């Protein structure tokens, strides 16, 4: 018996007065995700002269390239899901259909080019932006709620998701589902805290934090792919994105281990944390009177 359910919004658009076009909630969600990532990255980056301008340039080019890459990945791997006519459906990003794999790849490459041209360290920048990317992904998943997409298998759990019949063509009317996008959002939010805690306590060799971000996300994504029921290409009995998540998780985990241990030096606690573990800061030794020397 259902104790409660999560309702879906009646529409993913907000009508504005007058001749102004409707505002798509999916787009607003992506905008909020981008702003959150910029703010968190700015806080982690520092406050040196020129830092704010550099972060904004990275954000502009990274976001633009990321959207292109995310849409390209979706179009290539899910061509049948692109609305007709295809020439227009390819451009209808507000209707959903962004592949995170292409978005991260293109976004990171564009950001790395900007950092490199500015004379900065690409590896350190990757660590600085890692928690912000995961935060953006957590917020961005709410856009799937507005579009009533990427939900999971039917369930009668208390937090089951209601889906309108127009968006539910494969199950009986009134069926409720696992809100897999909400699961992923929560997983990502926990990951943000984990990454910030690790970075605060441990001195890691860049881009170790970025590798941990990738491993954290792909581990959760691999598990959630087995709950999703949206159309997907299947290889050897498993969804394409599950295979991608598994391969990337293994690669990022092995890279993290090798990158931290290849010179046989284990990661160390940051100085402040080391002193606390040893019982606090050492007191200066008291001077010994000459008569006692």
Buried (B, 14 or more C-beta within 10 A) or exposed (E): EEEEBBEBEEEBBEEEEEEEEEBBBBBBBBEBBBEBBBEBBBEBBEEEEEEBEBBEBBBBBBBEBBBBBBBBBBBEBBEEBBEEEEEEBBEEBBBBBBBBBBBBBBBBBBBBBBBEEEEBEBBBBBBBBBBBBBBBBBBBBBBBBBBBBBBBEBBEBEBBBBBEEEEBEEBEEEBBBBBBBBBBBBBBBBBBEBBBEBBEBBEBBBBBBBBBBBBBBBBBBBBBBEBBBBEBEEEEEBBBBBBBBBEBBEBBBEBBEEBBEEEEEEEEBEEEBEEEEEEEEEEEEEEEEEEEE
